[in-house]
Amino acid sequence: MDGSAAAAMNNSVVVYGITGGIAAYKAPLVVRGLRALGIDVTVVMTESARQFVTPYTIQTISGNQVYTEMFSTVAASGFEIDHIALADRADCFLIAPATANFIAKLAHGIADDLLTTTALATRAPLLVCPSMNVNMLTNQATQDNLQTLQSRGIRILEPEAGELACGWEGQGRLPEPERIVAEVQHILSKKDFSGKNILITCGPTCEDIDPVRYITNRSTGKMGAALVEAACLRDARVTVISGPVHLKYAPWAEVIEVRSAREMLNQVNEHLVEADVLIMAAAVADFVPAQISERKIKKSGTGISSLDLAPSPDILSTLIPRKNAKIFIGFAAETESLLDNARQKMESKGLDMIVANQVGRKDTGFASDTNSGVILSPSGIMERFELIEKTDLAHKILDHVKDRL
Ligand code: CTP
């Protein structure tokens, strides 16, 4: 987890309700993931939940007392009433797994144990993560109850499909702990990009020589993925146009996969119209094979003694006439003359901002988790950064974008 995003989560309180489904075995990992973000986690467990995971395990991992009883002589704080104190303390109220029974009770305002009572009393945003047998999930009663919760603004994290503990195949699996933690992080993040559309290009492009061979570059898409996550967390609507990468983008983004510079150009052209901001983090090929052989080039034939290359279109330059009030941000990957090269690219490509990265060093640039360089605008240097986590750099870049929106 990056420093600034973790710092933003510090002092946030999640009240986490665990109900009695087999997926409760994932709960300790959810608690650990939340704590890794600096979130204070207080857990309430139903009686059934305690059949699957022990309060002692949860207490050890959360570092907080676990609440199980409606009527306890050990109150959350002094002589406060537990369910009200817990409900008031929450910045986010998470229930995972949420059984059909819990969902039914919440939908009908039934408060017959500590968890249901606390959930009814809280004014914090609720995130409900259903998990159950596929037939229980698709039962009209459960579907109606989920609909009711949704209509009240309660967030439902869709269960995943797959093999279920009960032996059935179908929808009903609790999403992985990382996914649940990400959803909580999304709820707790500041939402300073609400209503804004951001188009982000990521990764390398691959330029085919024949059906087997291609030329590409060292970009992994990490910087782009960090920007996608940061922008989604801050509530932007994010469209990603990605070259071939081996990483997962934040689950809230719409991802369009492309292969070549030409395909990337076509997709950027198509999606630019609705974008308020374009961030070109992709490492686009500058030269592509002049011809793509439809058949594999055999070494026994003429082979490949040289490759005929043609320049590819410079995507940013072609977009200058459509810029208008949109904010355009580019990246410059440089091994030398970082500032001069970046300034020149910013001018020639009509950018509002350029992020100049030092590449060619092991600890910074392509494939690494950190970057070193400078953020420039036409009026000068905005910020220098040295070995900064890409996730932190993503938030810094967005902070500068925010100032211009
Ligand atoms: N870029 C682009 N279209 C290309 C090549 C690059 O839109 N065909 C964008 C990149 O996404 C980046 C910026 O232009 O935001 C600068 O890319 P970079 O590779 O650093 O520079 P080039 O313009 O390709 O110049 P050079 O490779 O000579 O440094």
Residues whose N, C-alpha, C, O or C-beta is under 5 A from the ligand:
A	BS01	CTP	M280 A281 A282 A283 V284 A285 D286 S312 P313 D314 I315 L316 I329 G330 F331 A332 A333
